[in-house]
Amino acid sequence: MTRTDPSWRVAVKPGDVLRIRSAYDTSKASWYESMGIMVMFMADNDASGVDPFKTPVPTTGPVTHGPLPENAPSGGQPNGVPDPGTLPATQAPADTVHISDFSYVPGGESLSSPFNNVPSIQQGQQLTFVNEDASAQVFHSITGCRQPCTASYGNSYPLADGPSDFDSGQLGYGPPGLTAAVNRVTWQTPSNLAPGTYTYFCRIHPWMRGAFRIIRA
């Protein structure tokens, strides 16, 4: 990011429209929570600004900062959690996963009984997720990640890099335009998923992981 010189001024008149544009590198991760932030001040009765339609104004400036320690790649270290692809499916097909107390039930990594087994549905069916934490105004997502998706979390792991790019959005309720909430608490898996084990995580709380399995009909 760059900043303008402290003496930078642009004159605006009633009816003028100001636009802010941000660009992000989404080659590895595309987050709908990304946002552009710009600090701007308006000064009434200040005639020092120039008319940008008549006088060119600079659009770039000095870089605000270099690499920050907190932005260094982190996460992705083995933590002993088993690969859900090697775990058994639930004894009876499960058609609903409850998201409660920051866990996916069944099929959540944080639960007991290795990975709590893996909920399974037949090919063509859909698995329903319900965010029961939404009553406490907590958002959660079901975002596909590459199997096994069990390593330690950080700012570079996990990523939305599953073989199927399913994503529920942020399940929960919030003011339109002010949050990324989809204003519903349920989501269903795509009905066209091929047989196999699918892993996912919550992009708001990346330590939350889970898995489900599609069985050939």
TORBATI-237997 format. One line per 5 residues: number of its first residue (from 1); their letters; for each residue x, y, z of N, C-alpha, C, CB. Coordinates in steps of 0.02 Angstrom, whole numbers, padded with zeros to 5 digits. Glycine has a CB too. Layout:
<dovos>
NUM = A = X Y Z X Y Z X Y Z X Y Z ~ ...
</dovos>
This chain:
<dovos>
1 = MTRTD = 00042 -00059 00000 00000 00000 00000 00044 00062 00000 -00048 00000 00061 ~ 00018 00115 -00031 00054 00178 -00032 00011 00232 -00001 00076 00197 -00104 ~ 00042 00288 00015 00004 00344 00043 00021 00407 00004 00021 00354 00119 ~ -00025 00453 00006 -00014 00517 -00028 00025 00563 00018 -00081 00549 -00049 ~ 00053 00616 -00012 00090 00666 00026 00041 00702 00072 00126 00716 -00021
6 = PSWRV = 00063 00722 00132 00018 00758 00178 -00013 00821 00148 00055 00776 00241 ~ 00019 00850 00098 -00008 00912 00068 -00058 00898 00012 00049 00954 00042 ~ -00072 00834 00000 -00117 00815 -00056 -00187 00841 -00043 -00118 00739 -00066 ~ -00214 00877 -00093 -00281 00904 -00087 -00318 00896 -00153 -00279 00979 -00066 ~ -00381 00879 -00149 -00425 00877 -00207 -00489 00914 -00189 -00440 00804 -00231
11 = AVKPG = -00508 00961 -00232 -00569 00999 -00219 -00630 00958 -00242 -00567 01067 -00255 ~ -00680 00954 -00199 -00742 00919 -00216 -00800 00968 -00210 -00754 00857 -00171 ~ -00851 00955 -00250 -00910 00997 -00250 -00971 00955 -00236 -00918 01034 -00318 ~ -01025 00985 -00213 -01086 00946 -00202 -01105 00906 -00264 -01145 00992 -00181 ~ -01120 00843 -00254 -01138 00800 -00310 -01080 00758 -00336 -01164 00841 -00366
16 = DVLRI = -01018 00775 -00319 -00961 00734 -00339 -00964 00665 -00306 -00894 00770 -00322 ~ -00940 00615 -00341 -00939 00547 -00315 -00867 00525 -00305 -00977 00498 -00363 ~ -00850 00501 -00246 -00783 00477 -00231 -00784 00400 -00232 -00758 00503 -00162 ~ -00736 00370 -00266 -00733 00297 -00271 -00666 00272 -00244 -00743 00274 -00344 ~ -00668 00215 -00210 -00608 00182 -00185 -00603 00114 -00219 -00610 00174 -00107
21 = RSAYD = -00544 00097 -00244 -00533 00033 -00277 -00474 -00002 -00245 -00523 00042 -00353 ~ -00481 -00066 -00230 -00428 -00106 -00201 -00416 -00167 -00245 -00444 -00127 -00128 ~ -00354 -00189 -00249 -00336 -00248 -00289 -00298 -00296 -00244 -00294 -00228 -00351 ~ -00313 -00361 -00251 -00281 -00413 -00210 -00256 -00469 -00255 -00330 -00440 -00157 ~ -00201 -00499 -00234 -00176 -00559 -00269 -00215 -00618 -00243 -00098 -00568 -00257
26 = TSKAS = -00257 -00647 -00285 -00300 -00702 -00265 -00278 -00768 -00295 -00372 -00688 -00284 ~ -00214 -00772 -00316 -00191 -00834 -00348 -00189 -00892 -00299 -00122 -00823 -00378 ~ -00181 -00880 -00234 -00177 -00933 -00185 -00238 -00935 -00138 -00114 -00926 -00144 ~ -00265 -00877 -00125 -00323 -00876 -00080 -00367 -00816 -00098 -00301 -00871 -00005 ~ -00430 -00829 -00106 -00477 -00777 -00122 -00528 -00773 -00066 -00512 -00790 -00191
31 = WYESM = -00524 -00721 -00026 -00567 -00714 00033 -00618 -00660 00021 -00525 -00699 00095 ~ -00681 -00675 00034 -00732 -00624 00027 -00730 -00576 00086 -00801 -00655 00020 ~ -00690 -00591 00138 -00683 -00544 00193 -00633 -00489 00178 -00663 -00581 00256 ~ -00594 -00496 00123 -00544 -00445 00107 -00579 -00378 00094 -00503 -00466 00044 ~ -00546 -00325 00115 -00576 -00260 00105 -00522 -00207 00099 -00624 -00243 00164
36 = GIMVM = -00538 -00155 00062 -00492 -00099 00056 -00507 -00047 00108 -00496 -00069 -00015 ~ -00456 -00022 00142 -00464 00028 00194 -00425 00090 00175 -00442 00001 00263 ~ -00459 00147 00176 -00425 00209 00159 -00448 00262 00208 -00441 00231 00086 ~ -00399 00298 00236 -00415 00353 00282 -00420 00417 00241 -00361 00361 00338 ~ -00475 00453 00248 -00485 00514 00209 -00517 00567 00253 -00530 00499 00147
41 = FMADN = -00494 00628 00244 -00520 00683 00283 -00552 00735 00236 -00465 00716 00326 ~ -00605 00765 00260 -00636 00819 00222 -00633 00882 00264 -00709 00801 00203 ~ -00615 00938 00232 -00608 01002 00266 -00653 01053 00233 -00534 01026 00267 ~ -00704 01075 00269 -00748 01128 00242 -00710 01194 00237 -00810 01136 00286 ~ -00729 01233 00187 -00701 01300 00178 -00626 01301 00166 -00717 01343 00238
46 = DASGV = -00598 01244 00142 -00528 01241 00124 -00523 01245 00048 -00493 01176 00152 ~ -00497 01300 00023 -00494 01311 -00049 -00427 01292 -00079 -00509 01384 -00064 ~ -00385 01254 -00042 -00318 01240 -00067 -00316 01181 -00116 -00271 01225 -00009 ~ -00371 01143 -00121 -00372 01085 -00165 -00378 01104 -00238 -00428 01039 -00146 ~ -00353 01061 -00282 -00356 01074 -00354 -00414 01035 -00384 -00289 01055 -00388
51 = DPFKT = -00437 01058 -00441 -00490 01024 -00477 -00459 00965 -00515 -00528 01072 -00526 ~ -00473 00902 -00496 -00440 00845 -00528 -00459 00836 -00602 -00456 00781 -00491 ~ -00511 00870 -00624 -00531 00866 -00695 -00492 00916 -00738 -00606 00879 -00701 ~ -00458 00962 -00706 -00419 01012 -00742 -00344 01006 -00728 -00443 01082 -00724 ~ -00327 00984 -00668 -00257 00979 -00648 -00241 00908 -00627 -00241 01029 -00591
56 = PVPTT = -00193 00874 -00660 -00176 00805 -00639 -00153 00803 -00567 -00121 00777 -00685 ~ -00175 00752 -00531 -00154 00743 -00461 -00119 00676 -00455 -00215 00747 -00412 ~ -00069 00669 -00412 -00033 00606 -00406 -00080 00551 -00379 00028 00613 -00359 ~ -00073 00492 -00405 -00114 00435 -00383 -00074 00383 -00345 -00148 00403 -00442 ~ -00009 00393 -00338 00033 00347 -00299 00076 00388 -00252 00077 00303 -00346
61 = GPVTH = 00107 00355 -00205 00150 00388 -00158 00199 00339 -00127 00110 00422 -00103 ~ 00232 00358 -00073 00280 00312 -00041 00245 00251 -00011 00320 00349 00013 ~ 00280 00195 -00011 00253 00134 00019 00245 00144 00094 00298 00073 00003 ~ 00189 00123 00121 00177 00134 00192 00222 00094 00237 00105 00118 00208 ~ 00239 00032 00217 00282 -00010 00259 00307 -00069 00218 00244 -00035 00323
66 = GPLPE = 00358 -00101 00242 00384 -00161 00210 00351 -00222 00240 00460 -00165 00218 ~ 00382 -00281 00232 00353 -00343 00260 00345 -00339 00335 00397 -00403 00242 ~ 00289 -00360 00360 00276 -00360 00432 00283 -00430 00460 00205 -00332 00446 ~ 00311 -00437 00520 00321 -00504 00549 00257 -00545 00552 00349 -00498 00620 ~ 00201 -00512 00567 00138 -00550 00573 00112 -00575 00506 00086 -00507 00605
71 = NAPSG = 00142 -00551 00451 00121 -00574 00385 00165 -00629 00357 00119 -00516 00337 ~ 00216 -00650 00395 00259 -00704 00373 00218 -00769 00369 00320 -00713 00420 ~ 00231 -00812 00319 00193 -00874 00312 00196 -00915 00377 00219 -00915 00253 ~ 00139 -00941 00397 00136 -00982 00457 00081 -01035 00449 00123 -00939 00521 ~ 00086 -01087 00489 00038 -01142 00486 00061 -01197 00440 -00030 -01116 00464
76 = GQPNG = 00023 -01251 00438 00038 -01307 00394 00084 -01359 00424 00069 -01282 00333 ~ 00095 -01357 00489 00140 -01406 00521 00099 -01466 00545 00177 -01374 00581 ~ 00128 -01527 00537 00092 -01587 00560 00075 -01583 00634 00134 -01650 00546 ~ 00016 -01606 00652 -00004 -01605 00722 -00032 -01671 00747 -00055 -01550 00733 ~ -00020 -01724 00709 -00040 -01791 00732 -00112 -01810 00721 -00026 -01796 00803
81 = VPDPG = -00151 -01766 00690 -00221 -01782 00677 -00225 -01829 00617 -00263 -01717 00664 ~ -00264 -01882 00621 -00267 -01931 00566 -00299 -01902 00503 -00305 -01993 00588 ~ -00279 -01929 00446 -00309 -01911 00383 -00380 -01937 00382 -00267 -01939 00323 ~ -00430 -01894 00374 -00500 -01918 00375 -00515 -01967 00319 -00547 -01860 00370 ~ -00474 -01967 00266 -00485 -02015 00212 -00473 -02086 00232 -00441 -01998 00154
86 = TLPAT = -00437 -02096 00288 -00422 -02163 00313 -00469 -02185 00368 -00351 -02167 00338 ~ -00515 -02142 00388 -00560 -02157 00444 -00626 -02186 00419 -00573 -02095 00485 ~ -00659 -02226 00462 -00723 -02256 00441 -00778 -02204 00437 -00743 -02311 00490 ~ -00829 -02221 00398 -00888 -02179 00394 -00933 -02193 00454 -00926 -02191 00327 ~ -00981 -02150 00465 -01030 -02163 00518 -01067 -02227 00502 -01079 -02103 00527
91 = QAPAD = -01089 -02263 00553 -01123 -02327 00542 -01187 -02319 00503 -01137 -02360 00609 ~ -01223 -02265 00516 -01284 -02250 00478 -01272 -02185 00441 -01347 -02246 00525 ~ -01296 -02178 00380 -01286 -02116 00343 -01311 -02056 00382 -01321 -02120 00275 ~ -01272 -02004 00385 -01291 -01943 00421 -01309 -01890 00369 -01233 -01918 00467 ~ -01366 -01857 00379 -01387 -01808 00330 -01382 -01736 00356 -01457 -01821 00307
96 = TVHIS = -01361 -01728 00420 -01356 -01661 00449 -01293 -01656 00492 -01418 -01645 00491 ~ -01257 -01601 00483 -01200 -01585 00526 -01217 -01522 00565 -01134 -01576 00484 ~ -01212 -01526 00631 -01227 -01468 00673 -01162 -01432 00690 -01264 -01491 00739 ~ -01163 -01366 00683 -01105 -01326 00701 -01121 -01295 00769 -01089 -01270 00647 ~ -01089 -01319 00820 -01106 -01299 00888 -01043 -01294 00930 -01155 -01348 00919
101 = DFSYV = -01037 -01240 00968 -00980 -01230 01012 -00915 -01238 00974 -00983 -01280 01071 ~ -00911 -01209 00914 -00852 -01208 00872 -00829 -01278 00852 -00795 -01172 00908 ~ -00877 -01323 00841 -00862 -01390 00818 -00914 -01412 00767 -00860 -01440 00877 ~ -00892 -01455 00721 -00937 -01486 00673 -00957 -01554 00700 -00904 -01492 00602 ~ -01022 -01566 00706 -01046 -01627 00737 -01098 -01661 00692 -01076 -01612 00807
106 = PGGES = -01084 -01722 00665 -01022 -01761 00672 -00971 -01741 00619 -01037 -01837 00667 ~ -00911 -01770 00626 -00859 -01760 00576 -00809 -01706 00591 -00889 -01746 00512 ~ -00811 -01677 00651 -00764 -01624 00668 -00699 -01649 00696 -00796 -01578 00717 ~ -00644 -01618 00676 -00578 -01639 00698 -00569 -01632 00773 -00524 -01599 00663 ~ -00601 -01581 00803 -00589 -01568 00874 -00627 -01616 00920 -00609 -01497 00890
111 = LSSPF = -00667 -01660 00891 -00707 -01705 00933 -00669 -01769 00947 -00773 -01721 00899 ~ -00694 -01807 00996 -00662 -01870 01015 -00681 -01924 00965 -00682 -01891 01086 ~ -00656 -01983 00975 -00668 -02042 00932 -00643 -02025 00862 -00744 -02061 00930 ~ -00577 -02036 00851 -00540 -02009 00795 -00583 -01974 00741 -00502 -02063 00763 ~ -00579 -01908 00744 -00613 -01867 00695 -00689 -01878 00698 -00587 -01881 00625
116 = NNVPS = -00712 -01909 00752 -00784 -01921 00762 -00814 -01961 00704 -00820 -01855 00769 ~ -00772 -02002 00671 -00792 -02037 00610 -00814 -01986 00557 -00850 -02088 00625 ~ -00832 -02010 00499 -00846 -01964 00443 -00918 -01973 00420 -00797 -01976 00385 ~ -00959 -01922 00425 -01029 -01928 00401 -01030 -01944 00327 -01069 -01865 00416 ~ -01075 -01988 00307 -01076 -02010 00237 -01146 -02004 00208 -01051 -02083 00232
121 = IQQGQ = -01148 -01988 00144 -01211 -01986 00106 -01198 -02018 00039 -01237 -01913 00099 ~ -01250 -02041 00006 -01242 -02070 -00059 -01234 -02017 -00113 -01300 -02116 -00075 ~ -01201 -02036 -00167 -01191 -01990 -00222 -01259 -01963 -00246 -01154 -02025 -00280 ~ -01263 -01898 -00256 -01325 -01865 -00277 -01364 -01837 -00220 -01367 -01914 -00315 ~ -01351 -01861 -00158 -01384 -01833 -00100 -01347 -01771 -00076 -01390 -01885 -00044
126 = QLTFV = -01377 -01736 -00029 -01346 -01675 -00002 -01343 -01679 00074 -01385 -01613 -00023 ~ -01287 -01654 00101 -01277 -01651 00173 -01294 -01580 00196 -01203 -01671 00193 ~ -01334 -01575 00247 -01356 -01509 00272 -01315 -01488 00333 -01431 -01510 00290 ~ -01289 -01427 00332 -01253 -01398 00388 -01297 -01345 00421 -01184 -01368 00365 ~ -01297 -01343 00487 -01337 -01294 00524 -01291 -01259 00575 -01397 -01328 00560
131 = NEDAS = -01286 -01193 00569 -01245 -01155 00616 -01287 -01139 00678 -01218 -01090 00583 ~ -01279 -01178 00730 -01316 -01167 00792 -01282 -01115 00837 -01324 -01232 00829 ~ -01221 -01093 00818 -01188 -01040 00855 -01213 -00971 00833 -01112 -01044 00845 ~ -01253 -00969 00779 -01277 -00904 00753 -01319 -00867 00804 -01316 -00914 00690 ~ -01351 -00905 00850 -01392 -00872 00901 -01349 -00829 00947 -01430 -00924 00943
136 = AQVFH = -01283 -00844 00950 -01236 -00804 00989 -01198 -00755 00944 -01187 -00850 01027 ~ -01226 -00744 00884 -01196 -00699 00835 -01125 -00719 00816 -01196 -00627 00862 ~ -01115 -00785 00808 -01051 -00812 00786 -01060 -00840 00715 -01025 -00868 00835 ~ -01019 -00816 00668 -01023 -00839 00600 -00976 -00899 00590 -01004 -00783 00551 ~ -00996 -00944 00546 -00954 -01001 00527 -00962 -01014 00452 -00971 -01064 00568
141 = SITGC = -00911 -01045 00423 -00917 -01065 00352 -00897 -01137 00344 -00873 -01020 00307 ~ -00917 -01166 00288 -00895 -01232 00267 -00859 -01222 00201 -00955 -01284 00261 ~ -00793 -01221 00202 -00753 -01203 00144 -00707 -01261 00127 -00712 -01139 00158 ~ -00711 -01285 00065 -00671 -01343 00045 -00596 -01330 00047 -00691 -01364 -00024 ~ -00558 -01377 00074 -00485 -01373 00075 -00456 -01441 00054 -00459 -01353 00147
146 = RQPCT = -00394 -01440 00034 -00361 -01500 00009 -00350 -01550 00065 -00295 -01483 -00026 ~ -00369 -01612 00051 -00359 -01667 00099 -00284 -01677 00112 -00392 -01732 00074 ~ -00264 -01689 00175 -00307 -01704 00233 -00331 -01642 00271 -00270 -01748 00279 ~ -00302 -01583 00259 -00325 -01521 00291 -00325 -01526 00367 -00395 -01503 00266 ~ -00274 -01557 00395 -00271 -01568 00467 -00212 -01533 00501 -00268 -01642 00481
151 = ASYGN = -00169 -01500 00463 -00109 -01470 00493 -00127 -01408 00534 -00058 -01453 00439 ~ -00076 -01382 00569 -00087 -01324 00612 -00108 -01264 00570 -00023 -01308 00651 ~ -00148 -01221 00600 -00173 -01163 00563 -00127 -01103 00571 -00244 -01146 00585 ~ -00131 -01059 00522 -00092 -00997 00522 -00118 -00955 00465 -00015 -01011 00516 ~ -00081 -00901 00449 -00106 -00857 00397 -00096 -00885 00327 -00073 -00790 00401
156 = SYPLA = -00062 -00942 00321 -00053 -00973 00255 -00080 -01044 00253 00020 -00972 00235 ~ -00117 -01064 00305 -00146 -01131 00307 -00204 -01132 00356 -00093 -01185 00326 ~ -00260 -01164 00338 -00274 -01195 00273 -00296 -01143 00222 -00328 -01248 00281 ~ -00299 -01165 00160 -00322 -01123 00105 -00384 -01155 00073 -00266 -01113 00052 ~ -00421 -01115 00038 -00480 -01140 00002 -00457 -01173 -00063 -00532 -01083 -00012
161 = DGPSD = -00423 -01230 -00057 -00391 -01262 -00115 -00414 -01333 -00124 -00316 -01260 -00108 ~ -00476 -01348 -00105 -00501 -01416 -00114 -00515 -01432 -00186 -00564 -01425 -00073 ~ -00522 -01497 -00203 -00536 -01516 -00272 -00603 -01491 -00296 -00533 -01591 -00279 ~ -00649 -01478 -00250 -00713 -01447 -00266 -00717 -01382 -00227 -00774 -01495 -00250 ~ -00728 -01327 -00262 -00724 -01262 -00229 -00790 -01242 -00196 -00703 -01208 -00279
166 = FDSGQ = -00817 -01288 -00155 -00879 -01270 -00120 -00865 -01223 -00062 -00915 -01334 -00095 ~ -00912 -01180 -00049 -00906 -01132 00005 -00976 -01109 00024 -00860 -01071 -00015 ~ -00991 -01110 00089 -01057 -01094 00113 -01070 -01020 00120 -01070 -01128 00178 ~ -01016 -00980 00121 -01022 -00911 00143 -01025 -00910 00219 -01085 -00878 00113 ~ -01029 -00851 00248 -01030 -00845 00320 -01101 -00856 00345 -01003 -00776 00343
171 = LGYGP = -01114 -00915 00373 -01181 -00931 00397 -01195 -00891 00460 -01187 -01007 00411 ~ -01247 -00851 00457 -01267 -00809 00513 -01303 -00748 00488 -01205 -00788 00554 ~ -01322 -00704 00534 -01361 -00645 00517 -01322 -00582 00535 -01429 -00646 00554 ~ -01325 -00533 00491 -01292 -00470 00503 -01320 -00416 00458 -01217 -00477 00492 ~ -01305 -00352 00473 -01331 -00297 00433 -01306 -00301 00361 -01312 -00229 00464
176 = PGLTA = -01349 -00298 00311 -01327 -00300 00241 -01277 -00244 00226 -01388 -00294 00193 ~ -01223 -00262 00192 -01173 -00213 00173 -01119 -00201 00226 -01205 -00149 00158 ~ -01133 -00222 00288 -01085 -00211 00342 -01050 -00275 00362 -01120 -00181 00402 ~ -01077 -00331 00345 -01046 -00396 00360 -01050 -00439 00298 -01080 -00430 00421 ~ -01012 -00494 00300 -01013 -00542 00245 -01064 -00597 00259 -00944 -00573 00235
181 = AVNRV = -01106 -00588 00309 -01155 -00640 00326 -01204 -00651 00269 -01194 -00620 00390 ~ -01222 -00715 00259 -01269 -00732 00205 -01342 -00729 00229 -01253 -00801 00177 ~ -01351 -00713 00294 -01417 -00706 00324 -01459 -00769 00317 -01453 -00648 00291 ~ -01429 -00825 00330 -01461 -00889 00339 -01414 -00932 00380 -01478 -00924 00269 ~ -01439 -00985 00410 -01398 -01027 00454 -01388 -01097 00427 -01429 -01031 00523
186 = TWQTP = -01417 -01113 00369 -01409 -01180 00341 -01377 -01176 00272 -01477 -01215 00336 ~ -01344 -01231 00254 -01312 -01238 00189 -01309 -01311 00172 -01240 -01206 00188 ~ -01316 -01327 00107 -01312 -01397 00085 -01254 -01406 00037 -01378 -01417 00051 ~ -01223 -01464 00041 -01168 -01480 -00005 -01195 -01485 -00076 -01133 -01546 00016 ~ -01153 -01472 -00126 -01175 -01479 -00196 -01197 -01550 -00210 -01119 -01458 -00244
191 = SNLAP = -01248 -01559 -00250 -01274 -01626 -00264 -01234 -01662 -00318 -01346 -01621 -00286 ~ -01186 -01627 -00349 -01148 -01658 -00404 -01078 -01680 -00384 -01143 -01610 -00462 ~ -01065 -01687 -00319 -00999 -01707 -00296 -00986 -01781 -00314 -00991 -01696 -00220 ~ -00926 -01795 -00337 -00907 -01864 -00353 -00893 -01902 -00289 -00844 -01865 -00399 ~ -00896 -01969 -00291 -00880 -02009 -00231 -00810 -01993 -00205 -00886 -02084 -00247
196 = GTYTY = -00802 -01992 -00140 -00738 -01978 -00109 -00747 -01944 -00042 -00696 -01935 -00154 ~ -00691 -01930 -00009 -00691 -01895 00056 -00674 -01822 00044 -00642 -01928 00106 ~ -00713 -01778 00072 -00703 -01706 00063 -00688 -01674 00131 -00766 -01673 00030 ~ -00636 -01633 00133 -00618 -01598 00194 -00634 -01524 00187 -00543 -01609 00211 ~ -00645 -01492 00243 -00665 -01422 00243 -00642 -01388 00307 -00742 -01415 00233
201 = FCRIH = -00647 -01322 00308 -00629 -01284 00368 -00675 -01223 00372 -00554 -01263 00367 ~ -00671 -01189 00428 -00708 -01127 00438 -00659 -01070 00424 -00738 -01121 00510 ~ -00673 -01030 00374 -00625 -00977 00356 -00624 -00920 00407 -00641 -00949 00287 ~ -00673 -00917 00451 -00672 -00867 00505 -00633 -00893 00565 -00744 -00847 00525 ~ -00639 -00958 00577 -00603 -00991 00633 -00565 -01050 00603 -00654 -01014 00690
206 = PWMRG = -00506 -01039 00574 -00472 -01091 00535 -00449 -01152 00573 -00414 -01061 00501 ~ -00452 -01150 00639 -00435 -01211 00676 -00493 -01262 00674 -00418 -01194 00750 ~ -00551 -01240 00653 -00609 -01285 00646 -00603 -01323 00580 -00676 -01245 00649 ~ -00602 -01389 00584 -00597 -01431 00523 -00649 -01486 00526 -00525 -01461 00517 ~ -00664 -01514 00469 -00712 -01568 00467 -00706 -01606 00401 -00782 -01543 00477
211 = AFRII = -00744 -01659 00395 -00743 -01699 00334 -00810 -01734 00326 -00686 -01752 00336 ~ -00827 -01749 00263 -00885 -01790 00248 -00867 -01835 00189 -00948 -01747 00233 ~ -00908 -01885 00177 -00892 -01933 00124 -00952 -01945 00079 -00869 -02000 00155 ~ -00938 -01948 00015 -00987 -01965 -00036 -00977 -02037 -00056 -00983 -01917 -00098 ~ -01029 -02078 -00050 -01024 -02149 -00067 -01059 -02162 -00133 -01055 -02193 -00011
216 = RA = -01028 -02200 -00175 -01057 -02215 -00240 -01125 -02249 -00232 -01010 -02261 -00281 ~ -01174 -02223 -00268 -01243 -02249 -00261 -01248 -02319 -00292 -01293 -02201 -00295
</dovos>
